[in-house]
Amino acid sequence: MSGKLYVVATPIGNLGDFSPRAVETLSSVDFIAAEDTRVGAKLLNRFNIKKPQISYFEHNKRQKGQYIASRLLEGESCAIITDAGTPAISDPGVDLVDICRDMGIEVVAVPGPSAIITALSVSGMECGRFCFEGFLSTANKNRVSHLEETAREKRTMIFYEAPHKLLRTLKDMLKYYGDRRVALCRELTKLHEEVVRTTLAQAVEMYSEKAPKGEFVLIIEGYQPTEGEKDGPDEDDMLEEVRALMEGGAPLSSAVKETARKYNISKNALYKRASEMKSETGEN
């Protein structure tokens, strides 16, 4: 009979948030898969847990994932922990869970701290409907595509960001989203916890004057159509603009890119429809 994989949430700052069930689980498994065994050792020492650790992180997840699964199939049990928060959320732990599910290995959640929900709960922003967007890519093409795709997202959006990348991210959000409300949550549950409620424009000004410190969770107000405004641009109007640009000599890709930028939408869906239009009309 195979063992079990326990997905154990760990504190995002305050060790007092570690649950009795999590302590009991880590104390009872055969071994622990940790994102960073040095960080894991501090947690284990704090709660007097003496269990062997193996490293499991982004750059060894394929090799170690199969190794962990093989041990579980032999009947051992394992707990996966990340440096802070819930494994598998913007974390390579999702790959291990996927492997175990495919192999029929039971996966058990031991819930606890999550930076996403913690930040949202103290942001004062709309919590009824929200979406988690993770980190923006540092690659410009993927970054712009992500921002374009979410520019008209009506739900409250949650992003992670590192301090050295924060100002660029705020500037890009201001450019693509406009000046919306934002809650900047940093060092959550720690001694210097801070939640700043402001606007994107004011946040850019603030962090242009002082360097940000600590890891940030950004809570961004969803898109709010103005009175009388359509939820989105009219597709027929956009296709007509693409057609006009093409008649003026622009290739399809350039015409779609320019139109998508004008309407602040993702070019992927527009390109598909424009390609279909081109095929239907037999345009060259």
Buried (B, 14 or more C-beta within 10 A) or exposed (E): EBBBBBBBBBBBBEEEBBBEEBBEBBBEBBBBBBBBBEBBEEBBEEEEBEBEBBBBBEEEBEEBBEBBBEBBBEEBBBBBBBBBBBBBBBBBBBBBBEBBEEEEBBBEBBEBBBBBBBBBEBBEBBEEEBEBBEBBEEEEEEBBBBBBBBBBBBBBBBBBBEBEBBBBBBBBBBBBBBBBBBBBBBBBBBEEBEBBBBBBBBBBEBBEEEEBEBBBBBBBBBBEEEEEEEEEBEEEEBBEBBBEBBEEEBEBEEBBBBBBEEBBBBBEEBBEBBEEBBEEEEEE
